[in-house]
Amino acid sequence: MVKISGNQDLYAISQKAIKSKRPRVNQLLEKAFEKPVTLIVAGPGCGKTYATYTYLQDSDVQAIWIGLSETDNITSRFWETLCNSFSHLNKELSERIFGYGFPGNEELFRRFAESIWDVLKPRCKYVFVFDDIHLISDRSIKAFFIRCATYTVENLTSVFISREEVISPFLLDKYHIENVVIDESDLRFTKNEIIDYLSDLQVKTTMVLADELMTVTEGLAYLVNMAGKLLLKNHGEPQFVINALKTNITRLISLQFFDDLPDNLKKFAIKLPLIGHLSVSLLAELEDGIENMKELMRHSSLIYYDSYMCVYHLHHLLIDFLLEKQEHISEKEKAEVYEKGAAWCLDNGFDLEAISYLDKLGKYEDIIDLVLDMRLDIDYYIANYLINIIEQMPSDAFERYSNLKVIYARVLLSLGRITETIAIMQKYIAEEEAKPLTRESRNLLVGLYNNLGFANIAISAETRDYTFGKYFKKAAEYFDSENAEQIVTYSAVILPYACAIGYHAEDDSDLYIEAIETGAPNIYYTMRGFLAGALDLTKAEILLYKGEVAAAEKFAVTAAHKAKEHGQSDIEFRAYFFLIRVNLGLGKYVKLKEVLYQMEELTKRSTAANRFVLYEIFSSWFYLAIGQSEGAASWVKSDYLTGEAPSYVTGLEDLAKIKYYLNEKKYSVLQGFLSGLSPRTGLRRYMLGLVGLTAIEAACLSEMKERDEALAKLKEAYDYAYEGKYVFPFIELGNTMRTLAGNAIKSGKTGIPDEWLEMVRSRANTYAKRVAHVRSQYNEENNPEGGAALTTKEHAILQDLAQGLSRTEIAAGHGISVNTVKVVLQIIYDKLGAEHSIDAVKIALSRGLIQP
């Protein structure tokens, strides 16, 4: 047997040999990675993962490696895996995309993809590797892979490694996506490569032996590698090796890896499949974990270390083999592994995996404690996973663990099973109230009543039952501050509108505010600051939509202050959004800058998963409102339409998208976008959303010169606004609404009072001028060279205007109509941030755009 000196081991030598002596495969990969998509499809043991991994380690590209397992079929677990892969490249980017949640539709995927490139910028070559995608059966995750494959940008290659065809090259061809398929025949060793490999191992090789090995292994990388190991162990006995290779694969693993291990290493190896994430830091928690793993690597090429993720990987063949050996370790030993795994996952933020370990241990109380620490609106996919665990717990679990009843309600609410939640909570409350009161039952009743209140808020837009405040009041009656359990300070998650009322024959806003006035103080009391600022936020929203801007500003400032004091980031973000809209309408640029700064600071202070996406939505809305689309997030500016998906910011993204389409004058696209919004979810579900969207539809039709349809839609919006009571959504449309209201007055047939139309026309005109003033100040400060460039035609008309020519004279001089001159002048005003012709000339002169 050849003696290996120094710190080299069998594993390192054999793997180095495979890498160094396979230039053919490396060249194949190099060419493949020049294309947007590479599909590597081959059976087990072909070396597809290792060939890719070793090539990337020695290349100049930036690689993000997403290694998958069967546990990643839970969508939230997959998203956790993917985001963690990005953390090694850019931690803030990882947190940002994790906050987006799993992109379950085209629109959300576009946001995810474009946000990545906003941060990374394709300055160098990037390769995203999805390894073992054949293990994924979840349809939504498979759809994610397809979207990755069909989303192409410069300097990016997406690599998909699998045992079977998951992504069809014919599909990629249909989308005109250049791709390369590397299959089993490309990865198999040639006879010459086997000779080179054995020679590098310092194994004496004859042509006869090479021929026999080629016949037995058929060039399969795993078997070639194993042959090398066996020849090193049994030097001088090639026939023994050949015979061994002819037996079944299980026996080969035993012979090459398992049989010669000491008992302690055998037990350690058998435990490895019980661990879902073989991180270096987790293995360090096991007795001699790192040393044992390194020793195992000396004996098997089926284990490799991933330096990108700092984790070890076992080949599936080895996992299958070790799972068959589970009877050799006791239940106590298994439990010890699960304990270590659960503790590590809890410390490192792998909540779903921790729950899996705890479930195996039967530690339901720990699961309950973990879920109690989660945000109130549990991620939809995690809730789907939890519901199965809860419903399979022992029949007496709900009696042994009283908080399980509260958790059950939260999980059902997160799944949208509201009616079921209400019925179950009422049943549990009746049972508890029939018993003698104890400290435990008082705490339980607080949780049950609070959940009953939240469920009734969620359904109140349809039921018009605004008595939910009584449930929070009842919770406060049971609350004993001195003997209460430790309450986690949750951050509230606000619906698309703070005033979550639906549209009905009568305006329910006063009833809703009255209910919030009853409920909010009690929620704040029993949940230690939860929903702080919510009442002020609701009042600010109603006043803003009614057009009472100054009063709305005061309540929004108060809401932001209270929310900041108690860590309610959703409320604070929403208050800043209202302040953006208020100060934009007042033309207060200095205040707007301060609000934007406060929002950016909030992303640094907050730990909420959705902080980045909320910042992107609200800041993008501002930049688009002043015509500075370059400041908006890339995903906002895509033309992909939204779809149905569970998301705690559903509806808010739509506000930013709508602003983008309006800013870019993409009215036909916007019309399609609006028609695709569901009446059951998002913005249309709420009265304020219905008013705003209908007014925007009217504006769209007006800009598309469909005058009669625009006037009819304006009347519809006016009616939804309770005869124009909620006027701000109309005013915010600026010049478009000014024109539309003027046309409505001229027609005299809309059924809308002229006084109201004149008021809206005037205020929309003033709003447009103030926005133009903000735009001008922004341009002066950020682009002193003059902002957007004027066309030759615009420059000539502006020069004529500066020389005192009338619109009629300008029209005659250029051979165009007076109306065309008016349109061009309005474009010039928008580009310069001017309010009128005198202002435009003044700004143009100051910037040297025209001559005096």
C-alpha positions, 0 to 999 in steps of 0.5 A: 500500500502506498504511504501518503506523506504530509497533510495530503490524504486519499480524498485530496489526492483523488479529487485533485487528480480528477480535477487536474486530469480532466481538462476536457470537462473543464473546457466543456463547462467553460464554454457552457457558462458563456451561455445564459443557462446550463443544464447538467443532467446525469444519473447518480455517480457521474460527478456532475456536482463535483465537476461543477464545483471544482471548476468554479473554485478555480475560476474568476466568476462569482458563484452562488451555490444553492444545494437542495434536499428533499426538505426544501420542498417546503417553500419557506425552507427553500426560501431560507436556503436560497437567501442563506446562500446569498448571505455569503456574498452580501448579507444585506441583500440576503436580508432584503430578499428574505423580507420579500418572501418567496416569489410565487408569481411572475411579478414577485419574481421580477421584483426579486431578480431585479433587486438582486441586480440593483445591489450586485450590478453585473460588473463581473461574471456571476453563476447561480447554481441550483444543485439537485433540483430533481429532489424538488416536487413542489410545483411553486418551487419548480415554477421558480426554477423555470422563471430563473431559467427564462430570466436573462441578464448580461454576465449571468449564467444559471446552472441547474444540476439534476438526475433527470430533466426538470427544465426542458431545453425545448422550453428554453428554445421556445423563449429563445434562451441560449442554453447548453445541455451537459449529459452523462456521456459528457461527464463519463471518463474516457479510457485516457482520462482513467489512465491519467487519473490512476497515474496521478494517484501513483498507481501502476497502470497497464493497458489491460487494467485500464481496459478492464476498468473502462468496461466495469465502470463504463467511465462513471466518475464515482466508480472510477474514483472508487476504483482508485481508492481500492487500488490504493488500499489493495496495491498490487491486487488489481483483480481483487479491485475489478471483482469488487467493482462488479458487485452491487453498489451497497457492498462497494460502499461497505468495502470502500468506506464503512467496513474498516471504520472504527465503531465510534466513526461508524456511529458518527456516520450513521447519525449524519443523515439525521442532520439536515444542515451539516454546517461546520458550526453545527458539527462543532457542537457534536463530540469530535464532530469536525475531526470525525468528519475530516476522518470520514472524508479521508475514506470516501469521495462521497463526502465533500466540503462546500467552502461557499456555504461552509457546510459538508455534503453527503452524496445521496448514495451514501445517505441511502446506505447510512439510512439503512443502518439506523438500527445500529444507533439507539433512540437516545442517540438519535434524540441527542442529535435532534437536540443539538440540531434544534439548538443550532437551528434556533441560534442561527435562524433556521426556525422551520428546521428547528421545528422539524427537530422539535417535532421528532423529539415530541417537544411540542411546548418548545414548538409553541414557544418558538411560534409565539416568538414569530411575527403575528402574521406567520408566513403562509408557507410556514403556517401550512407546515405548522398546521400539519404538525398541530393537527397530528399532535397527541389528542390531549396536547391542547389540554396539556399545552394551553397556549397551543389554542392561541397558536392554532388560532394564529396559524388558521388566521395566517392561512386565511381560514377566518370563519373557522378561527372565529368558531374555534376561538368562541368554543375555547373561550366558552370552555375556559370561562366555564372553569374556575379562573387561574393565572394560566386560564387568565393568560389563555383568555387574553390570547383567545380574545385578542385572536378573536378580535383580530379575526373579526377585524380581518372579516369586518370589511365584508360583515360590517360588524365593527364591534371587534373592540369589545373582544380586545376590551374583554382581553384587557379585563382578564389581563393581570399585568403583575402575573402575566406571561412574558409578552413578545413585542410584536411589530404590527402588520397593517393591511393595504389601508389602515381604515380596513372598511369595504364599500357599502351603501353607507360610509363606515369610517366613523364606525371603524375609527370608533372600534379602533378607539375602543380596541387599540388602547386595550391591545396596547395594554395587553400586548405591551405597545403592539399597534402603537400609533394605529389609531392616529394612523387611521385618523390620518388616512381618513383625513388625507383621503378627505382632503384635510391635509393639514389635519392629516399631517398632525396625526401622521406625525403623532403615529410615526412618533408612537410607532417609533417609540414602541418598535411598530415599524409597519405603522411608522413606515405607513405614517411616513408614506402619508407624510410624503403624500401630504408634503408633496401636495403642499410642495414642501421639498425640505420636509420631504427630504427629511421624511425620506431620510427617516424612512432610510434610517428605519430600515437600519433600526428595524429588524422586520423582514419586510422593511426593505420592501416597504422602503422600496415601495414608498420611496419609489412612489415618491420618485415616480411622483416627481418624474424621477424614475431612476430613483425607483426600484427596478422591479417597480418599473417592470411591465409584468402584471401582478398575480395572486400570492400570499403576501403581507404587502399585497396591494402596496406593491400595486400602488407603486406599479400604478404610479410607474405606469402613470409616470411613464404614460403607459395607459393601455398597460395600466388599464390591463393592470387595473383590470387584473386586480382581484376584487376579493383581495388587495386594493379593491377589497377596501373602500379607499382602494375602490375609490382610488383605482376607479379614479385612476381608471377614469384618468386612463380612459381620458388620456386614451381619448375615450372621453365618454367612457372616462366621464362615466368612470369618473361618475362611478368613482364619485359615487364610490367616494360617497358623492365626492366625500373622499376627494384626495385620490382625485386631486393626486391625479394632478393635470390629468384630473384637471383636464378630465374635470374640465371636460366633465363640466363642459359636458354637463351630463355626468350627474356630478355637481359642477361645484364639486368638479370645479373644486377638484379641477382647481385643487388638482391644478394646484397639486400639479404645480406644487409637485412641479415645484418639488421636481424643480427643487430636486433637479436643482439639488441633484442635477444642476445641469438641468434635469431631463434634456429638451428635444430640438423642437421643445428647445425652439418653442421655449426660445420663442416663448422667451422672446415673447411670442404668443402660442398662436404665433409659435404655432404658425412659426412651426406649422403646428396647431395651438393645441400641440403647442400647449401640449409641448409647453406642458412637457417642457414645464414637467421637465423643468419643474416649472409651474407656468410659462414665466417660471419655465423661461426663468429656470431655462435662463438660469440653467443656460438652456436658452439665450436672453 
